[in-house]
Amino acid sequence: MSSILDDQLRLMALKQYGLIESIKTPDISEADLTLILKNTENETIEQLATEQLQHLNSQAIQNNLNLYHKFYDLKGMAAYRARTQSVIELKNRYKKANPDEKVKILDILYNAN
């Protein structure tokens, strides 16, 4: 119940600021973009939100690929945990990745096992 109210309040705040302005804000979260997509029927807003969501997903994938490669040759528990966390995040983001990113993710997943 409270999450529904939280979503409604967040959506009201986003609408008050302006959905297009909110989408163009560099620090908008993926949760906010998903909320906008679920609650709008405006094609322009949907397209902008989808593009921004894909951009954020691509950034996260690139960050995790870099993190995995950074700790690839290092030994120790901290390096192992960093690699494992990167692999988990890459698995979660695979579904929304573009074809080039999917190839890179599959390469990491293949080498991780």
C-alpha positions as CSV (number, residue, x, y, z in Angstrom):
1,M,0.0,0.0,0.0
2,S,2.7,2.5,0.9
3,S,4.7,1.7,-2.2
4,I,1.6,2.7,-4.3
5,L,1.3,5.9,-2.4
6,D,5.1,6.5,-2.8
7,D,4.8,5.9,-6.6
8,Q,1.8,8.3,-6.8
9,L,3.6,11.0,-4.9
10,R,6.8,10.6,-7.0
11,L,4.7,10.8,-10.2
12,M,2.9,13.9,-8.9
13,A,6.3,15.5,-8.2
14,L,7.6,14.6,-11.6
15,K,4.5,16.0,-13.3
16,Q,4.7,19.2,-11.3
17,Y,8.3,19.7,-12.4
18,G,7.4,18.6,-15.9
19,L,7.8,15.1,-17.3
20,I,10.1,16.1,-20.2
21,E,12.3,18.3,-17.9
22,S,12.4,15.4,-15.4
23,I,13.5,13.0,-18.1
24,K,16.2,15.3,-19.3
25,T,17.6,15.8,-15.8
26,P,20.9,13.9,-15.7
27,D,20.3,12.4,-12.2
28,I,16.9,10.9,-12.9
29,S,16.7,7.3,-11.6
30,E,15.7,4.3,-13.5
31,A,12.8,3.8,-11.1
32,D,11.4,7.3,-12.0
33,L,11.8,6.6,-15.7
34,T,10.0,3.3,-15.4
35,L,7.2,5.0,-13.4
36,I,6.9,7.6,-16.1
37,L,6.7,4.9,-18.8
38,K,4.0,3.1,-16.9
39,N,1.8,6.2,-16.4
40,T,2.0,8.1,-19.6
41,E,0.3,7.8,-23.0
42,N,2.2,10.6,-24.7
43,E,4.4,9.1,-27.4
44,T,7.0,11.8,-27.2
45,I,7.4,11.3,-23.4
46,E,7.5,7.5,-23.9
47,Q,10.2,7.8,-26.5
48,L,12.3,10.2,-24.4
49,A,12.0,8.0,-21.3
50,T,12.8,4.9,-23.2
51,E,15.9,6.5,-24.8
52,Q,17.0,7.8,-21.4
53,L,16.4,4.4,-19.8
54,Q,18.5,2.7,-22.5
55,H,21.2,5.2,-22.0
56,L,21.3,4.6,-18.2
57,N,21.3,0.8,-18.8
58,S,24.2,1.2,-21.3
59,Q,26.2,3.3,-18.8
60,A,25.6,0.7,-16.0
61,I,26.7,-2.1,-18.3
62,Q,29.8,-0.3,-19.3
63,N,30.7,0.5,-15.7
64,N,30.2,-3.2,-14.7
65,L,32.3,-4.4,-17.7
66,N,35.1,-2.0,-16.7
67,L,34.8,-3.1,-13.0
68,Y,35.0,-6.7,-14.0
69,H,38.1,-6.2,-16.2
70,K,39.7,-4.0,-13.5
71,F,39.6,-6.9,-11.0
72,Y,40.0,-9.8,-13.5
73,D,43.6,-10.5,-12.7
74,L,43.6,-9.6,-9.0
75,K,43.5,-12.2,-6.3
76,G,41.8,-12.0,-2.9
77,M,38.3,-11.9,-1.5
78,A,37.6,-8.3,-2.4
79,A,38.5,-8.8,-6.0
80,Y,36.4,-11.9,-6.1
81,R,33.4,-10.1,-4.7
82,A,33.8,-7.2,-7.1
83,R,33.9,-9.6,-10.1
84,T,30.9,-11.6,-8.7
85,Q,28.9,-8.4,-8.2
86,S,29.7,-7.2,-11.7
87,V,28.6,-10.6,-13.2
88,I,25.3,-10.5,-11.2
89,E,24.6,-6.9,-12.4
90,L,25.5,-7.8,-16.0
91,K,23.1,-10.8,-15.9
92,N,20.3,-8.5,-14.6
93,R,20.9,-6.0,-17.4
94,Y,21.4,-8.4,-20.2
95,K,17.7,-8.4,-21.2
96,K,17.7,-4.7,-21.9
97,A,21.1,-4.5,-23.5
98,N,21.7,-3.7,-27.2
99,P,23.2,-6.5,-29.4
100,D,26.8,-5.2,-29.0
101,E,26.5,-5.1,-25.3
102,K,24.9,-8.6,-25.2
103,V,28.0,-10.0,-27.0
104,K,30.3,-8.4,-24.4
105,I,28.1,-9.6,-21.5
106,L,28.1,-13.1,-22.9
107,D,31.8,-13.1,-23.2
108,I,32.2,-12.1,-19.6
109,L,29.7,-14.7,-18.5
110,Y,31.4,-17.4,-20.5
111,N,34.8,-16.5,-19.0
112,A,33.4,-16.2,-15.5
113,N,32.5,-19.9,-15.3
